[in-house]
Amino acid sequence: MTGRTVRAERVSATREQILTAAERLFAEHGVFAVSNRQVSEAAGQGNNAAVGYHFGTKADLVRAIVRKHAERMERIRRRMLAEVGDSAELRDWVACLVHPITEHLAALGNPTWFARFGAQVMTDPALRAIMIDEALTSPTLLQILDGLNRCLPELPVEVRAERGDMTRQLMMHVCADRERALADGGPTPRSSWHSAGTGLVDAIVGLWAAPVTPDAETT
């Protein structure tokens, strides 16, 4: 093994340690409550500039964490899309939206921090844009959203946008609350991530299929 290979492996291990430490601290305390120095210390790095050296800005670090998980969820989505084909069933497309997240969290073991990290990131407008932009670069996610929209041709555009926001919030906070309870050893409504995902699918299908009451302010 050459010196260059050893150095590359060392750099890769350091980056992974920083990503893991940052994800945990951001999940538990919020992104802007945590300094680069705290991340470096938690990652076992004696150099307090390690975060900046390896990732640049805090926004760059957040983006790297999002991408780390996105790659794994992309593989699950590809598998699920192959299974549903050109289905016209709303539930199939909602399941493709939900289960890649819950399956990924289940595979990570316990404790996990990604769901809480996501909830923290989405509270800040600038960082929220990073998470949304990264999601919209996923070809499989765009395909799922297209399938979902095809099942709801009569839904008004503004209602579609509103329910999309509701879906995102429901998925994020239900997963974050379950993740927090598991990490704390507390009770959870469902016995497994798969079961929690099924409950989310039930709720989100009901949300999208709900009747639309005319808005008195616009009629």
ZAMARGU-4260 file (C-alpha; in steps of 0.2 Angstrom, whole numbers, plus 5000, padded with zeros to 4 digits):
<rodrens>
0) 5000/5000/5000 | 5007/5017/4995 | 5009/5032/5006 | 4996/5041/4994 | 4984/5027/4997
5) 4986/5027/5016 | 4984/5046/5016 | 4968/5045/5006 | 4961/5032/5018 | 4965/5043/5033
10) 4957/5058/5025 | 4941/5048/5021 | 4940/5042/5039 | 4943/5059/5046 | 4929/5066/5034
15) 4917/5052/5040 | 4921/5055/5058 | 4917/5074/5056 | 4901/5070/5046 | 4895/5058/5060
20) 4899/5070/5074 | 4891/5085/5065 | 4875/5076/5061 | 4873/5071/5080 | 4877/5088/5087
25) 4866/5097/5074 | 4852/5085/5078 | 4853/5087/5096 | 4857/5105/5098 | 4853/5114/5081
30) 4864/5119/5067 | 4869/5136/5073 | 4871/5132/5091 | 4885/5121/5087 | 4902/5128/5082
35) 4915/5120/5070 | 4927/5118/5085 | 4914/5108/5095 | 4912/5097/5079 | 4931/5095/5078
40) 4932/5090/5096 | 4918/5078/5095 | 4926/5070/5080 | 4942/5067/5089 | 4951/5080/5079
45) 4965/5090/5088 | 4965/5103/5074 | 4950/5115/5077 | 4951/5120/5059 | 4947/5102/5053
50) 4929/5105/5048 | 4933/5120/5038 | 4948/5112/5030 | 4938/5096/5024 | 4921/5104/5021
55) 4922/5123/5020 | 4907/5132/5027 | 4894/5126/5038 | 4882/5125/5024 | 4894/5114/5014
60) 4895/5102/5029 | 4876/5101/5030 | 4875/5098/5011 | 4888/5084/5013 | 4878/5076/5027
65) 4862/5076/5016 | 4871/5069/5002 | 4878/5055/5012 | 4861/5049/5017 | 4853/5053/5000
70) 4864/5040/4991 | 4858/5026/5002 | 4839/5031/5000 | 4841/5033/4981 | 4845/5014/4980
75) 4829/5010/4990 | 4819/5021/4979 | 4825/5013/4963 | 4821/4996/4970 | 4803/5001/4975
80) 4800/5010/4958 | 4804/4994/4949 | 4791/4985/4959 | 4777/4998/4957 | 4780/5000/4938
85) 4767/5012/4931 | 4754/5009/4945 | 4739/5021/4946 | 4737/5018/4964 | 4740/5033/4976
90) 4745/5021/4990 | 4759/5014/4979 | 4767/5031/4976 | 4765/5037/4994 | 4774/5021/5000
95) 4788/5025/4988 | 4789/5042/4996 | 4789/5036/5014 | 4797/5019/5015 | 4814/5023/5008
100) 4816/5035/5023 | 4810/5023/5036 | 4819/5008/5029 | 4835/5018/5029 | 4833/5024/5047
105) 4830/5005/5052 | 4846/5000/5043 | 4856/5013/5053 | 4852/5004/5069 | 4850/5014/5085
110) 4853/5028/5090 | 4851/5038/5073 | 4851/5056/5071 | 4847/5059/5053 | 4828/5062/5055
115) 4831/5075/5069 | 4845/5083/5059 | 4833/5085/5045 | 4820/5093/5056 | 4833/5105/5063
120) 4839/5110/5046 | 4822/5113/5039 | 4819/5127/5052 | 4832/5138/5044 | 4827/5146/5027
125) 4845/5145/5020 | 4848/5128/5025 | 4831/5122/5021 | 4834/5127/5003 | 4849/5116/5003
130) 4839/5101/5008 | 4825/5104/4996 | 4838/5108/4982 | 4847/5092/4985 | 4831/5082/4986
135) 4825/5089/4969 | 4841/5083/4961 | 4836/5065/4964 | 4829/5057/4948 | 4819/5044/4958
140) 4811/5056/4969 | 4805/5066/4954 | 4798/5051/4946 | 4789/5047/4962 | 4782/5064/4963
145) 4776/5063/4945 | 4768/5046/4949 | 4759/5054/4964 | 4753/5069/4954 | 4746/5057/4940
150) 4735/5049/4953 | 4727/5066/4958 | 4723/5075/4941 | 4708/5085/4948 | 4717/5092/4963
155) 4719/5111/4962 | 4737/5117/4960 | 4737/5127/4976 | 4730/5113/4986 | 4743/5101/4978
160) 4756/5113/4984 | 4748/5114/5002 | 4747/5096/5004 | 4765/5093/4998 | 4770/5104/5012
165) 4760/5095/5024 | 4766/5078/5018 | 4784/5084/5020 | 4781/5091/5038 | 4772/5075/5043
170) 4785/5063/5037 | 4799/5074/5045 | 4792/5076/5062 | 4785/5059/5064 | 4801/5051/5060
175) 4811/5064/5071 | 4799/5061/5086 | 4801/5042/5084 | 4820/5043/5082 | 4821/5054/5098
180) 4810/5042/5108 | 4821/5027/5102 | 4837/5036/5107 | 4830/5040/5124 | 4823/5023/5127
185) 4806/5029/5127 | 4789/5022/5121 | 4784/5023/5103 | 4767/5021/5095 | 4774/5008/5083
190) 4785/4993/5086 | 4797/4995/5071 | 4802/5008/5058 | 4793/4997/5045 | 4777/4998/5055
195) 4779/5017/5058 | 4781/5019/5039 | 4765/5010/5036 | 4756/5021/5048 | 4763/5037/5039
200) 4758/5030/5022 | 4740/5027/5029 | 4739/5045/5035 | 4747/5053/5020 | 4736/5044/5008
205) 4721/5050/5018 | 4728/5068/5017 | 4730/5068/4998 | 4713/5060/4996 | 4704/5071/5008
210) 4690/5082/5000 | 4694/5100/4996 | 4682/5113/5004 | 4680/5129/4994 | 4689/5144/5002
215) 4676/5157/5006 | 4690/5171/5004 | 4693/5166/4986 | 4675/5162/4980
</rodrens>
